Amino acid sequence: MQRLDKIFTKKKPIIGMVHLRPLPGSPLYDPASMGMKKILETAKEEAKMLEDAGVDGVQVENMWDIPYLQGEKIGPETVAAVAVGVYEVANSVSIPVGAEIHMNGADKALACAVAGGARWVRVFEWCNAFISQSGYIEAIGGQLARMRSSLKAEDIAFLCDVNVKHGSHYIIHDRSVEEQAMDIEAQDGDAVIVTGFDTGMPPSVDKVESCKKRVGLPIFLGSGLTVENIPELLGCADGAIVGSYFKKDGNWKNEVDPERARAFMAAVERLRG
């Protein structure tokens, strides 16, 4: 909690997403229509839109690099591009910035955070393991903690998913979501992220509340928060990461919609009181 207290000043912070367009090396990358210069310009424009709408931070990630690679297979070209994206966004807004690289490339994201000036990293699998759309993904928390120490980056926080979206958790089905959240706390994660099954799908209130009762870490919502469900879902959580809702028509593949973002943040401010 101490790391997050240094990053966010408001209660129930809202983190908006900056989805970098397809990066060099990914199948959808097209330098003719969207080279790095335009990718960075777009990222900075969207980050500024979200800042103007009132979000408390933005997270930069390679969302468009589908299909995703397993963390250990992510190439240096992706790391270099994300690091530049983080740096450019961090220097274009006054709110804090985070980093994420799919799929569970949290060690690469930490390197980008250190090089680019990000304050946190989202970690899909801090503890345990699951079968993602990209295959078997295992815990990376021990590696990250040591890497953070060696890089003298102790102020960078790790926001850790529990039963993360994009995959199956049957291989640990004998452990409840609450018990997995307790693992994150026991292994020194900085926050627990609770999600629905897929991008844009909300978790249940019961799922959020049960984790909240079992761990002392902040509980963040990682998917599916909308203007309509802010009172019940954000009401029982400590913050949220919002991607799809801030886009036109609520589709993460579309551009940021400033009006939707402003209406959303107005509802958040009403909840904050």
N, C-alpha and C positions, 0 to 999 in steps of 0.2 A: 504493500500500500504506500510505503514511503516514496518509492520511485514514481508512482502515478500521481501522488500529491505534488510532486515537483513539476509534473508535466501539465496537469489540468487544474485550473483554479475554480471552475464551476462544478456543482454537483451534477451527477448524471450526464457526464460529457458525451457528446455526439461526434463520432468520427465519420467523415464522409470519404467516399472512395474516389481515387483518381486511377482509372483503369487505363494504363498505358496501351496504346494501340499496338498491333502486332509488331514485335521487335525483331531485329536481325537474327536470323537463324531459325525463326519459327515458320511453320508452313504458310501462314497468312501474310507474312511480311511482303510488302510491295514497295520497294524504294522509289518507283516511278510516281506513285500517287501519294504515298505516305512514308517518306524517308524520316530519318532521325530528327531533322530540323523541324518538320511539321509535327511529328509525334511530341516533341518537347513543347512546342508552341501550344498545341492542343491541351497538353497536361497542365501547363501553367494557366491557361485560360479557364479551364474547368476548376482548378484549385481556387482561383480567385473568385469565381462564381460562388463556390461553396462557402468560402470565407465571408463574402458579402452577404450571403444568406444567413449567417450566424452560427455555422458549425464550429465546434471547439477544436477540431484537428482534422487532418486529412491523411489517408493512408495510400501510398503508391504501390501498385502491384502490376504484375505481368498477366493480367486476366485474359488477354487476347491471345496468349501463346498456346492455344489449343491445337492438338491434344497435348496434355501436360506430361512432362518427364518426371520420373522419380527424382528426389532431391539429389542423390549422388551422381545422377546422369546429366544434370543441368550444366550447360557449357559456359565457358568464360565470356562468350559474346553476350549471353543473357545477363550475366552479372554486371558486365561493363555498362550495358544499356540501362539497366535498372538503377545502378549507382548514379549515372548521369541524370536520370529522371528524378531521383530523390533529391539530388543536389539542386537541380533547376527549380523544382517545386518549392523546396525549403527556402530558397532565396527569392521566391516570388510572393510569398505570403508571410504574415506575421504570426500565424497560429502554428502549433507544433505539427510535425510530420512523422509518419511511421512508414514501415516497409514490409512487404511480403513477397515471396517468390513461390509460385506453385511448381511442384507439389511437395510441400513440406521442405522446401529448400531454405530453411530458416537460418542455416549457417551462412549461406550466400547472402540472405537478406540482412543478416547482422553485419557482414562485411560492407554491404551497401549503406547501411545505417551509419556506420562509423565513417565511411568515406564521404557520404553525402549529407550528413547532419541530421539524420532521423533520430527520434526519441524512443521509439518502441519497435518491436518486431512481433508480427502475429505468427504463432506457431501452431500448426495443425495437429501435431502429435508430440507433445512434450513427454508424456508417459505412455506406456503400453504400446499397442499396435492396432492397425486396421487394414482392410483391403479397400484401397481407393480405386477410382476409375483408371488410375495409372498403374495399379498393382499394389504389392505389399509395401506398406509404409510403417516404419518402426520408430520408437522413441528417439528423440534427438536432444532431450533436455540436458543430459549430462555433458554432451559435447558442447552445447551452447553456453552453459554456465562456465566451463573452462575457457572457452574462446573469448567470452566477454571479459573474463579476468585477465587473460593474456593481452587483450587489446586495450586494457585500461579504460573500459567503457562501462563502468559499474552503474552509471545513471540510465543506461538503456534498459527499458522494461520489456518483459516477455509476456504477451497476452496469449494465453494457451487455451485452445479449444478442447472441449470434452465431448466425445461422441460426435466428432465433426461431420458436417455434411459431405456430400460427394463420395459416399462409400458404405461399406458394410462393416459392422463391428461384431459380427457373430463369433469371431474367434475369441472374444473376451465376453461373451454373452452371460457368463456366470458372475460378472461383476456389474453392479448397478451403475447407472450414470452418476449417482451421488458418490459411490465409492471411487469411481474414476476421478471425480472432482477432488476428492480427498487426497488422491495420489498426487495431483498437481500441487496441492498445498504442501503436502509432505515433502515434495521434491523441489520446493522453493520457486514455483512459478509466481508471477506477480499478479495475475488475474485469471479468472476462468471465463471462457467464452462459451455460451450455450446457443446452439443453432437448431433450425429445423432440418428436414431431410435434404433439402437442396437449396440452391440460390433463390432468394426471394420468399422462401417458406418460413413462417415463424415457428419457434418452439412453443410448446404449451406452457401456460402459466404454472401448472403443477411442476413441470420439469425445472423451470427457473426457481420457483419457490423451494423445491426440495433441495436443490444445490445450495441455495442461499442459507438454508437451515443447517447444512452439514459442514460448511467451510466458512472460514473467516475472510477469505479473499474477496475482492470485488467481483461481482458477477456482471459480465457484459453480454448483451444480446448480439449475436453474430449474423442474423438473417431475419428477414420477414417483418421488420418493424414498419408500420404505416401510420398515417395520421389517425386512422380509425382505432388502432389497437394500442396507441401510445399510453392511454390511461391505465390499462390493465397490465400490459407487458413491461413498459418502462417504469411503471409504478412500483413493480416488485424487483427491478434490477438496478444496477449502479451505473449503467452507461450502455452505449450501443454503437455498433459499426453499421452504417447504412450505405448501401450501394444502389440497389435496384430502384428504390423509391425516389431517389433524387434524379433519376433519368426520365426522359420523355416517355409517357405511357407506362412507367414503372418497369421498363425493360432495360437490363444492364447494358445491352448492346447499343442503346441510343445515347445521344448526347445529354449532358446535364441540363435539366429544366430548372432554371432559377426560381420560377414561380412555385413549383412543387416544393423546392427546398425551403423557400421562405415560409410557406404555409406550414410545413412540417416543423420548422424551428419555432414558429410562433406557438404551435401546440405544445412543444417541449417547454417553452418558457412559461406557459400557463401551468403546466404540471410542476415546474420548479417553484412556482409561487413567487 
